């Protein structure tokens, strides 16, 4: 929940999620940040009359050492993150964009299938087609990111590797959009995420599709896919260093626990740090051969727990802001008893998303799923307040989001 306060009322440890002016008119690196010291407060007071703080984000507990000017872990950590190039706004509704995204997803699926098949047959990677589909996907996500994120519900475990490439790319572009990256940066990030697992086509299929846990020896073989991906991308020519570096580092971890090189902190490029978060989120929320998915809400909680260790804290916070309090695809229950699936976010009121209702108050399925925009519809027909009270696990009440995406 957001709360509007005067800039002078901000205290250390608060999470500022919105300003009274565009982010690009201020010196702040990220669109949403923890206030670390008096220097941050002074800057807010200089540029803003009031700000919005996120009351549902845990307040950061600072030691006296942390808050000393000149010893600010926030500034030390994020100094290499890119300045926002643009503040994007949705140009279409999710209903308008989903028709375009549906057709585009088929095109991307076909391209990924062809790319992977060619690599498996030792043919050259078609870089121009890769660039074209990522460019088209970027255009759709810039217009409205919710449509492509909603399309993630279509994936199934039998096509996990292909879907994972495509959906990781879409998530990465949406993440970069929220961060205010330029169009070129977004496309490089999207290409890197799309091709991160292309090297798996040189790993035995029985390992990729194994239903049980991999042995240590098998896992070592699977880990080699990163090097294979980099080699394939380098040999193809025409791909940026950023795209290749993204693929090369998407399994590295901020604390040095990742692979293949065990890079740590700023040794990992920013795009690789972002791709690592996206790759993990998409994996744990997907139905894979060896593991059932967890809810988007639970995945967000786990990412938050892993911030500062596996993933850079500030980037985790930015990714969670990208997804919203109730990520697209979440199954939620209202205080009326109705159950639905979140189809899009409200940037200004994160607790009031748009929902596709699946079950009525008695848990009977609707003949035609109605849309409910909690931003505009705050009360039911009896004038009772409408609000989300629970996030449900995938499969609850037999609801499979992919069956309702249309």
C-alpha positions, 0 to 999 in steps of 0.5 A: 500500500502506498502512502503520500507524505511530505518529503521532509517527513521521510526517515531512514529505512523507508522505501520510496516508490513514487515521486511527485515528478518524473524520475528522469527529472531527479538524480535518483538511479532507480525508480523506487529505493530505500532511504539510507541516510540524511543525504538521501533525505536532503536530495528528496527535499530538494527535488520533491514536495511530497513522495509516496512510500510503500508501506507493505515493503519491510522497513530497512533496519540500519545500523549507525555505520550504514547510515554514515555519509560516505559509507552508504552501502546503497550508493556503493552497490548501485553505482554501476546500475544504468541511469533511466533513459526513459519513463515508459507508460502503457499505450494500450489496455491489456485487452487490446494488446493481448490479441497482438501478443497472442499472434506474436507469441506464436511467431516467437515460438516458431522462431525459437523452435527453428533456432533450437532445431538448427543448433541441435543439427549444428546449423548456424544460428539465425541472428537476424530472425532472433533480432526481429522477434525480440524487436517485435516482442519489445514493441508489444511490451513497451505498449503494455507489458501485462499482455505478454506476461499473461501469455506465460500461462500458456507454457507446459512442462513438455515444452519447458526449455523453449517456453522458458527461453521466450518467457525469460526474454519477455520478463527481462524486457519488462524488467528493463522497461520498468528500470527505464532502459533504452530501446537498444539496451532492452533488445540486447537484454531480451536477446541475451535472455532468449539465447541463454539456454540455446546451448542446452541443445548440445546436452543429452535430451534425457538429462533435460527431461529427467523427471527426478533429481540429477546426480552430481555428474549429470548436473555438471554436464547440464551446467556446460550449456552456458559455455555452449550458448556463448560459443554458439552466439560468438560463432554466429556473429552480429550479436552485441557484447551485452547480449553474449555477456547476459547469456554467459552470466545468467547462472552467476550469483551475487554472492559468488555461489553461481556457475560457471565462473563463480563471479561475484558482485560487480564482476557480473554485468548488470544485464547478467544480474537481471537475467539471473533474477528473471531466469530463477523466477520463471523457472520456479513458477513453471511446471518442469519435468522434475518439479511442480511450480510455486505461486507467483506470490510465493516466488516473490517472497523467496526472491525477497529472502534471497536478496543480498545473497544470490541476487543484488538487493536493489535489483530484486526490489526493482523486479518485485516492483515490476511484477506488482504486489499480485503478479500477473497470473496469480490466483487470488480470492476476494473478500466476497468469496469470488476467485480469479486470476490477475491479468494486469497491474495498476502502476499507482495502486498495486493492491488494486489489479485487474482480475478475470473472475473464474468462480463466484462467491459460492465457488461455482464457475462463471459461464463467461469469465467477467473482468473486474478492475479493482481500481474502478470497482471498489464495492460490490452490488451490495456496497460492500468493499472489494479487496483481495484477501488471499493468494492461492496456489496453482491448481486450487479449485482446479483452476489452471490459469493457462486454460483461461488466458483468452 
